[in-house]
Amino acid sequence: MSRKRKAIPLEQRLAAALVCLLEPSLRDAARSARLPAKSIIRMFTNHHLDFHALGGADKWWNLHPMTRAAHDARFGQDAAAIAKVKRLQRQFRPEVIGGMIALVEIPRQAQRKAGGAFSGAGAAKPKPTRKIASRPFPKRQRPMRWRHAPCP
């Protein structure tokens, strides 16, 4: 009589899939050492194919598992590209001209008021009217303690 097999936990299946992305020597070492599933999963991070900062989804089809070292090496380039796209979005707006999409420069004054080319509200962010001190009340002073002269 054979025992009925239980379902394999999702964490174990994920670790089995991710270990296949490692180099063969690392994969074989991890299998021979029988590393826990959590340590295999911690070796990876998910990279967004369409950047999350620019509206990319957190769905499986937009994620690519990468080792943490590879993802960290790529992070600087991605951050620079995202910053450039956001700068261009503040400076230009898309318009349809003759059936084609063209980028039209937004006047400087409108850039400051709009708060970004693609902001739906189009209103400037409210600025604080006054600065708030880090400590609104004065620091409490301790009463001075009198020290008596030592007794002879």
N, C-alpha and C positions, 0 to 999 in steps of 0.2 A: 504494500500500500504506500503510495507516494503522498507526501504532504502537499497541500495546496500552496502555491507561491503567492506571496503578497505583492502588491504593486511596488515598483521601485520608486523611492522618493525622488521628487523633482530635483533636489539639490544634488543627488548622486548622478542623475542623468545629465545635469548641466555640467558637472565636473568632468564627466566622461567625454562630453562633446568638446569642452574647452581644452582638455589635455591634448587633444588631437591637433590643436593649433600650435603647440610648442615644437621646438626642434626635436628631432628623434632622440638625441642623446638625453635631453632634459626630460622628455616624455618617458623614456625607459627608466631613468633614474627615479622619477616620481612614482612610477608603477612598482618598481622593485622595493622602494622605501615605504610603499603603501601610505602615501601622504593622505591626510584627511581631505574630504571634499571641500571644506571651507578654505583650506590653504591653497588649493588649486584655483578656486574661484577668486581669491584675493590677489592672485598673480595678474588678473586681467581687469581692464576697465572698458566701458563702452564708449566708443567714439561716434559722434553724430555725423552722418554723411552730409546732411543739410544742417548747418549750424543751428543749435538751439537758440542762440542769441538773436538769430535772424528769423525765428519762427519755425524752426525744424521740429518735427514731432518726436515724442518719446516712444515711438512704436518700434516693433522689431525690425521692420523694413528700413528704418532710418538709422539703425544702430549697427556698428561693426566692432566686435570684440578685439581689443589690442592688448598686448602686454603693457604693463604700466610704464616700462622704460621707453618703449616705442611711442606711447601716447604723450609722455612728458617731453620727448624730443620734438614732437610735432606741435605742441601746444603754443609755442612762441610764434610760429608762422601763422597758425590759425587765428590767434588773438590780433595780430597785425592786420590780417585780411578782414576780420570782422570790424575793426576800428575804421579801416578805409571805407568799407561799404557804408557804415553809419555816417561818416563825414560826407560822402557823396550824396547820401539821402537827404542830409540837411541842406546841401548846397543846390541840388537839382531836383526837379519834379518831372515825372513822366507825362508826356502829352501825346495824343494821337494827331499826327500831321500827315495828311495825304495817305491815310491808311497804314502808316508806319508809326511805331512808337519812337519818340525822340525825347532826349533829356533837355529840359529848358531850365536855364539858370534862374534861381529865385533871387530877387533883389536882397541886399544885405539887411535892410530894415525889416523886410518880411521874414527873413530867416530868424531874426531875434524874437519876433512876435509869435511866430508859428510854433516854435519849440520842436521843429523837425518837419521834414517834408511830408511824412506819412502820418502825422498825428491827426487823429480824427477831430479832436476838439478845436484845434486851431487857435486856442487861447494861450496866452503866456502863463507860465506857472506863477502862482502868487508868491511874492517875496516877503520874507518876514519884515514887519515894520520896525522892530527894534531887536537888538541883540540881547540874548538872555545870558546873564552871567553864569559861569559854571557853578558858582555857589551863590544863590540868591540872597542868603542871609549872611551877615558877618560871622566869622568864625567865633565860636564861643570861647571867651577868655576864662581861664581858670583863676580863681581868687589867689592872690599872692599869699604864700604861707610864710609866716614869720618864724625865723629860727632863733631860738634863744641861745645865748652864750653858754658854753658848757660850764657846769658847776665846778667850783674849785675843790 
